[in-house]
């Protein structure tokens, strides 16, 4: 049970998901 690793993976996945949903190429 590495909850720290799972949390890290979830945080990274969420940040990537948000980046793909809200890209800011013009800023």
Buried (B, 14 or more C-beta within 10 A) or exposed (E): EEEEEEEEEEEEEEEEEEEEEEEEEEE
